[in-house]
Every structure is written in structure tokens, then in C-alpha cells.
Amino acid sequence: MENPAFEMHEEKIQSSSNMKERTKQEVPERKSHWSLMNIFLVCLLACVITTIIGVLIISLVYINNIGFLTELNIQKHEITSPKTPIIMSDKKRVDVKFQFLNHLGKSKVFQFPGGDIQWARFRYDVKDYPSDEEMEFGTSINNQRSKMTFGTLRIKSKGLRAPHWHFNANEHGFLLKGSAWIGVVDAGGSIVTTYNVTTGQVIFFPKNTLHWVKNVGEDDCLFLLFFTTHEELQTLDVDDVFFSTPEDIAARSLKPQGGVNFIRTFKKQIEDQAINLPPNLVELVQNASYVQSPDKLVWRYFYNLKDSTEFKLPGGVIQWARFRKNGVGLNDNEKIFSESLQTHENTLTLGTIRIYSNGLRQPHFHFNANEMGYVISGCGKVGIIVSSKITTDFDIGTGDVVFFPIGTQHYIKSTCDEDLLMILAFSTGNQLQTLDMDDYFHATADHILAQLFFKKQEEFKKIPRFSEDQAINLPQQLILIAKNN
């Protein structure tokens, strides 16, 4: 006989056992659920922390590399102000004088079969600058929108600066030594102007005008070249253009005997032929002609600076290759050159300045031009004032390039026993406008000067006036010695 109490007890035991079994099955599921949640939360927290750290690192990198980022903006032509200075990190800071000075003789020499080139210029890629000092100079002429770039061109005897043109600049050159034969091709090719140049003469090539230069002497030629751009100079050589043109297009354009097969006989040289000098030149050229074109054509691109008018001053001499209003003081040939400068946009004024030993090109500034100069011989000291907080002075010697932004006061003093000789370029094709320190002192009322300098009015009568222009002057004792002799 079954016992009801026992059966109830059995059912309770069974029920309790079932509940324990279910609990055992549910617990792992709950534990699994919470483990995934924990992993998710940990990952989320890690992401947040990583993001915060990343933002902090990027901020620090940005602050420490403002100079680098600014350079990148320059490469993209995103300069918003022509006089906004480049801010550089402490590691890249250089002496402020290198905004106005380039030791060109220490710069990279670009060598070719027929000669070499050296540059004082702006570069888009900062890695192309050989030094921080050259980057400071290149950045400076670019920030100032100077419209000026400088380079030296050396051509070996019989060497040829390949026919080429510049997209973005007029070119003005001064032949420092040697002799050369020049060719300039006008639009349409119907007029080709050829002429010979010798030491001390000036050449001019308008933007996008095809031209070539060949050394026809026994010695090297050395040209000092100024280009009217503060961007990186853009040039195309005829041989580069030819080898980049499809063969069938070249054949259809030139229509040579043999057609495309003739075009295929041209072989591109491994070395850049910007300055060309083939080793078998005698086999290649049997008859060379160096004819001079009529003066009315030549003087559009040529100026005989060495034989031009000398402007003699107490402390030196200046000669000019420039535009003059109404052609005053110019002969017929010089008028042609002067008018040619006015015809083309963004041309330069060139001049040579000779400062006698201890002579001073007194403090002055230019209203309408930036100035760039190259030291041909001698040595000196330069001073420049950009503002009351930015002033510098530095020594210069043969091969140095200097830059004076428009409106900045500057002086040049000869400090050697020999004369200081420089070639100067100014970024204007109009008549240069200059104001010297003695001129603006004399032009200012003495009562204004007295109030400005806290000095009695009569004291300013001690500043003498001279009948002779004192743009380049000598110390008073040297003037007395010269008069006695």
C-alpha cells in the first residue's frame, strides 16, 4: 500500500532536483552573456583612450612642425600674404641675414657635358634645398613676391646652351667673361635675330621666346643671369620637347625624307643636354656661321653696358641698362633697347656699381622695385632695415648674392683695398625711383626733425648740402686727400 506522505516527499525531492538542474543550465548562459558585455565595454574604453591619445599626439606634432606645414602650403601656392614670414621650429632657425644673403659659391653645382649652373632661387620641394640657409633665402624672395631669381651659367669652349624657352620669366643676363653667339626666334619663326656678345655686355630674352647661347671663344663663358620670377623657374629645352613628341606626330610636322624612319634615327642621350658639348663635335659640324643681324633687330635683345654712359660719383661709378622716360640721354640703339623693355611685362633694370675702397653707397630705399645683386669682385659690408625690430648687417665677398625687398632701407660699404664691383637688378622696367638718406633729411623741415629727434632746430644746419650727388660717397678725409693730389 502506497504511503501518500512518502510520495509527496518524493515529489518534493524530484522537484528540487529539477530546479537545480535548470539552474545549472541557465548559469553558464548568464555567465557567457556578461562576459561578452565586459569585452565590449573594455574595447570601447580602449578605443576612447586611444583616440584621445592620438588627438594629443597630432596636436603636439602640429605645433612643433608649423614651419614644415607652412612649407607645404607654399608648395601648393597657398600663400595668403606676400610678406607673411615662414615660421620655423627651433631646429630650423637660422640667422635672419640669410633672408637677404646667399653664399652662391657654396651652393650645389648642376653639371652638364658643356658646362654648369648654380642657383639662388625658390624651390617648391624643401628637400631640394642644399641647406637651411639657402631655404631661408629662397623662402624670403618668394614671400616678398620679388619677381627675381638669380643663377650663374658657365659654358665651356664650343659648348651650347640648348635652344629653350622659359614659361614664367623674362631673362636678363650679364656676360662676366668670354664671348658668345646668341640666337633669338620671334613668334612664327620668320625673324631670327643673331648677335655676338663679349665681356661686360647685357642680353635680354622675353618670356616664352626661343633662344640659344653658344660659346665661340677659346675660354669658358660666364653669364650672370636674372629671371623675373620668385616661383621655381619653368623651362623647356628643344631636345626634351622633341623626344617627348610621338614619332608619327614629329614626322608629320617636320616631313623629313624617310618619314618616321628618319625620326627614329634620333637617339636621346643619357646625360641631360641642357648645356651640350658632344665629344665628336668636329665630325658633326662642318660649317658654322655666326652672322650678326641688323642693329634694329639686335638692340631689342642686346645692350652694350660696358661702353654706356658712366655716372661718376665721389665714391664710385654706376652704369645702367634700363628704360628712360622720353629716351633722354640715349643714342638710337639704346632707345631700341629701352623701348623693348617697356614692350614686355615684368622686365628688369640692370646696372653695375663700382664702389671705391672705403666708399659707401649711402642708406637708401626704392619706391618701385626689389633689388638683387651679385658680387663680381671685392668685399664689403651690407646693412638692411626691414623694421625697428628687424635689422641686420653682414659681410659680403665675391660670389655672394644679396636681396633687398622693396621699401627696405639698405647700404653697401666697400671694405677692401680693392674696389667693390657688383651687378645689380631691379624688378621694374620703368624708371627706377630711389630716395637717399641725405636727400630725405634735407627735404624734411628742420623744425619737424627737431621735434622728432628732441634736438634743437639749429643743430640740423650742421648737416651740409653738396652740389655733387652723394649717392656713393667717401669719408671726408679721403675727399680732401683726393683734392690735394
Helices and strands as residue ranges (DSSP letters): H 4-64, H 66-75, G 90-92, G 96-99, E 101-103, G 104-106, E 110-112, E 115-120, G 126-128, H 132-143, E 149-155, E 160-166, E 171-177, E 179-185, E 192-198, E 202-205, E 210-215, E 221-227, E 235-237, H 238-243, H 247-254, H 259-263, E 275-276, H 281-284, H 295-298, E 302-303, G 305-307, E 311-313, E 316-321, G 325-327, H 332-343, E 349-355, E 360-366, E 371-377, E 379-385, E 391-397, E 400-404, E 409-414, E 420-426, E 434-436, H 437-443, H 446-453, G 457-462, E 472-473, H 476-484
